[in-house]
């Protein structure tokens, strides 16, 4: 059972990213736990320290850092907690350790993938600059304890680990079973829809179809009877089921918009991204590409479209 005096404190840390501030959480339980850290910035570090001090602790009092997923706005300051155990999905290790083979394989996959789907050299440069820029907001570190679906969180015996891939392959939700309170990272946000970001497959595996994964994760969450979901960005959510239904319907609506665009003829992902997002597609092509491709996966899953390979390009068209 949870400690009766167990409290959850939300610490909101600014980020340099368009998503805005990130929420980190201190759990005063059997083990003093920090969930996520914010990005590696001087301002973020000072605010995280002062936030922890405002509830009566110091950085050195934190016994463990638990990660919802590997994105820089959530893990950037992990290395600063040298006295704490780091707990998270095993895939965090590839990102936090800066595994060179993993990063080279990742870059090779996406260069070929983007070119095949119509992106040009200038767009690839934008994506490369963005990717390298993200690395500046994360210190190299490692994960001490891996957790997976159904595990109890170490040091927090009332908290269960739920794997929720889609937004990230490393994504986890943590559920306090005694009262249905959960900490969910970016799996469901109150104000915006989380992007099911494309990721390169691990060696020997198929490309993860991230939007389909994400939809399965949302359906899983609907069955958890969550009373309150503390989110990675924005306010907490109490009516989880209703919001999930809204998100699922919005995804289906967007897929129909893409389907309507394809009525005029075959298109590449790049062409669809330009039609769907205009200038945003040129500013952040990796995000809009993920958004379009996820919905193409959804349309293919529903057997409504097919992909065609012509010369060195891949096109999508109505079946």
C-alpha positions, -999 to +999 in steps of 0.1 A: +000+000+000+011+036-005+024+055+024-005+075+038+014+108+037+026+102+002+023+134-018+029+143-054+043+177-061+044+192-097+074+213-107+070+231-139+102+238-158+106+260-189+119+245-221+133+260-253+109+239-273+076+248-289+057+224-266+064+249-238+071+241-201+075+205-189+060+191-157+083+171-134+070+154-103+083+147-068+067+118-051+072+118-013+068+080-008+088+051+005+116+065-016+119+101-025+114+100-062+116+125-091+097+117-123+115+134-152+139+163-150+134+188-177+160+198-203+196+207-197+195+245-194+208+267-167+174+281-160+158+247-159+184+234-134+180+264-111+142+261-111+143+224-106+167+228-076+146+256-061+114+237-066+127+206-048+140+229-020+106+246-017+091+213-005+118+207+020+145+187+002+178+192-016+190+176-049+211+151-029+179+139-011+164+126-043+169+088-041+157+079-076+148+095-109+121+078-129+118+085-166+086+085-186+105+086-219+137+096-235+129+130-251+152+159-241+126+179-223+121+150-200+156+136-194+181+164-200+192+168-164+194+132-154+232+132-151+230+159-124+215+134-100+247+115-093+235+100-060+201+088-074+193+056-092+179+062-127+149+040-136+132+037-170+125+016-201+156-001-215+154+019-247+163+050-227+198+036-224+205+038-262+197+075-261+212+085-228+245+066-233+250+082-268+256+047-282+275+056-314+264+025-334+228+032-325+230+068-336+248+059-369+222+033-377+194+057-368+208+084-391+213+060-420+178+047-418+161+081-418+183+096-446+172+068-469+136+069-456+132+106-460+146+107-495+124+078-506+094+097-494+102+129-513+121+151-489+149+172-505+184+180-494+175+213-478+148+197-457+173+170-446+196+198-434+168+213-414+161+179-397+198+173-391+203+207-374+172+201-353+184+167-342+218+178-333+203+208-315+183+185-293+214+167-281+227+200-265+198+197-240+208+163-227+238+152-207+253+118-213+242+094-186+228+059-181+198+039-167+205+019-136+173-001-134+151-012-163+114-016-158+087-030-182+050-037-184+035-048-151+065-042-130+062-024-096+083+007-094+113+001-072+109+020-039+072+028-047+053-005-041+019+009-049+029+021-083+027-001-114+045+003-148+024+005-179+041+005-213+025+031-236+046+033-268+036+056-297+048+091-288+081+074-280+091+037-281+105+042-246+073+056-232+059+045-198+030+055-176+030+050-138-002+041-121-008+043-083-031+013-079-046+023-045-064+054-059-060+054-097-037+084-098-012+082-127+018+101-140+017+098-178+044+119-194+033+128-229+009+099-236-021+122-232-021+159-229-050+182-220-045+210-245-028+194-275-026+160-292+007+142-288+025+134-320+033+097-326+068+104-336+085+081-361+115+062-349+140+040-367+136+003-362+162-016-341+184-038-361+165-068-374+131-054-365+104-037-386+097+000-385+073+007-356+040+020-369+038+046-342+003+060-346-012+025-345+009+018-314-003+051-299-039+043-305-035+009-288-018+027-259-048+051-256-072+021-256-051+005-228-053+036-207-090+038-211-093+004-192-071+015-163-098+035-145-075+064-139-089+090-115-064+117-123-036+118-149-007+140-142+007+151-176+041+160-190+028+194-202-002+214-191-028+207-164-038+172-151-067+153-166-096+138-147-120+127-175-094+106-192-118+084-212-137+113-228-105+130-238-091+098-253-122+094-274-118+129-286-082+123-296-090+090-314-118+107-334-095+136-343-070+111-357-096+094-378-108+129-390-072+138-401-068+105-419-100+113-439-085+147-448-054+129-462-076+105-480-095+133-496-062+149-508-053+116-524-085+117-545-067+141-568-039+115-574-009+098-560+014+118-537+045+115-516+046+121-479+064+153-486+037+165-509+010+156-484+029+174-456+031+206-477-007+204-484-016+196-448+008+220-429+020+246-453+049+267-438+051+245-407+061+216-429+092+236-441+101+248-406+097+214-388+096+188-415+104+159-391+073+166-370+049+171-399+064+141-417+057+119-386+021+133-384+013+125-420+030+091-421+012+080-390-021+087-406-011+070-438-003+039-417-038+042-403-053+044-438-033+014-449-044-005-418-080+002-429-071-011-464-081+022-480-048+032-496-017+015-510+019+026-515+036+024-549+073+025-556+084+043-588+121+048-595+135+060-562+103+074-547+073+060-528+038+073-535+005+067-518-028+064-536-063+054-530-068+016-534 
